[in-house]
Amino acid sequence: MQTLFFKPTIPVEMHEIKELLEKEFPEYEYSLYGVIGKKGLMIKKSTFKGARVGQAGGRIIVSKTPPTIIGSMIDRFFFGLISSYTNDKIACQIVTLLKERYC
């Protein structure tokens, strides 16, 4: 799993990120997870294609990771090779959009 991160110049809530991404990338499925104050966003295109967005230390973190448990287990078996090839474009598109909007 590879991670991209940046520090936004304005405070942002995870539901705002979800709404923005749903509007810009309607071909993906989105789901919020976690508890209040520690939410994350899972982005899914297929079993192996997806990313995870979270926040920590005032930074927005985008992880290139398969969005399903089965996809993640298979990816780990192949030492992360699947996610490194299939999720790069998705994560880069998300980071680019979020940087343009929040930095």
C-alpha positions as CSV (number, residue, x, y, z in Angstrom):
1,M,0.0,0.0,0.0
2,Q,1.4,3.4,-1.0
3,T,0.3,6.6,0.5
4,L,0.1,10.2,-0.8
5,F,-0.6,13.1,1.5
6,F,-0.8,16.9,1.7
7,K,-1.8,19.6,4.1
8,P,-4.9,21.6,3.1
9,T,-5.0,25.3,3.7
10,I,-8.6,25.2,4.9
11,P,-10.3,22.8,7.3
12,V,-12.3,20.1,5.4
13,E,-14.8,17.5,6.5
14,M,-14.8,13.9,5.1
15,H,-18.4,14.3,3.9
16,E,-17.4,17.4,1.9
17,I,-14.6,15.3,0.2
18,K,-17.1,12.6,-0.6
19,E,-19.6,15.0,-2.2
20,L,-16.8,16.6,-4.3
21,L,-15.5,13.2,-5.5
22,E,-19.0,11.9,-6.3
23,K,-19.6,14.9,-8.5
24,E,-16.2,14.8,-10.2
25,F,-15.9,11.0,-10.5
26,P,-19.4,9.5,-10.7
27,E,-18.0,6.2,-12.0
28,Y,-16.7,5.2,-8.6
29,E,-18.6,3.9,-5.5
30,Y,-18.0,5.8,-2.2
31,S,-18.6,4.9,1.4
32,L,-17.8,6.6,4.6
33,Y,-16.5,4.4,7.5
34,G,-15.3,4.9,11.1
35,V,-16.7,6.8,14.0
36,I,-17.4,10.5,14.6
37,G,-14.2,12.5,14.5
38,K,-12.2,9.7,12.9
39,K,-13.9,9.0,9.6
40,G,-12.5,7.7,6.4
41,L,-13.7,7.3,2.8
42,M,-13.4,4.2,0.7
43,I,-13.4,4.6,-3.0
44,K,-14.1,1.6,-5.2
45,K,-14.1,0.9,-8.9
46,S,-13.7,-2.9,-8.8
47,T,-12.4,-5.6,-6.4
48,F,-8.8,-4.4,-7.0
49,K,-9.2,-0.8,-8.1
50,G,-9.7,1.8,-5.4
51,A,-8.3,4.0,-2.8
52,R,-8.8,5.1,0.8
53,V,-9.0,8.8,2.0
54,G,-8.4,9.7,5.6
55,Q,-7.2,12.6,7.8
56,A,-4.4,12.6,10.4
57,G,-2.4,15.4,11.9
58,G,-4.1,18.0,9.8
59,R,-3.2,16.2,6.6
60,I,-5.4,14.5,4.0
61,I,-4.0,11.0,3.3
62,V,-4.8,9.1,0.1
63,S,-3.8,5.4,0.2
64,K,-3.5,3.3,-2.9
65,T,-5.3,0.1,-1.7
66,P,-7.8,-2.4,-2.9
67,P,-11.2,-1.5,-1.6
68,T,-12.4,-5.0,-0.7
69,I,-11.1,-7.5,1.9
70,I,-10.6,-10.2,-0.7
71,G,-8.8,-7.8,-3.1
72,S,-6.6,-6.7,-0.2
73,M,-5.7,-10.3,0.8
74,I,-4.9,-11.3,-2.8
75,D,-2.8,-8.1,-3.2
76,R,-0.8,-8.8,0.0
77,F,-0.2,-12.4,-1.3
78,F,1.4,-10.8,-4.4
79,F,3.4,-8.3,-2.3
80,G,1.3,-5.3,-3.3
81,L,2.0,-5.6,-7.0
82,I,-1.7,-5.5,-8.0
83,S,-2.5,-2.3,-6.1
84,S,0.7,-0.6,-7.3
85,Y,-0.3,-1.1,-10.9
86,T,-4.1,-0.7,-10.7
87,N,-4.6,2.1,-8.2
88,D,-2.0,4.7,-9.2
89,K,-4.3,6.6,-11.6
90,I,-7.2,6.7,-9.2
91,A,-5.1,8.0,-6.3
92,C,-3.3,10.5,-8.4
93,Q,-6.6,11.9,-9.8
94,I,-8.0,12.2,-6.3
95,V,-4.9,13.9,-4.9
96,T,-4.8,16.3,-7.9
97,L,-8.4,17.3,-7.5
98,L,-8.2,17.7,-3.7
99,K,-5.0,19.8,-3.9
100,E,-6.7,22.1,-6.5
101,R,-9.7,22.5,-4.3
102,Y,-8.2,22.7,-0.7
103,C,-4.7,24.1,-1.1
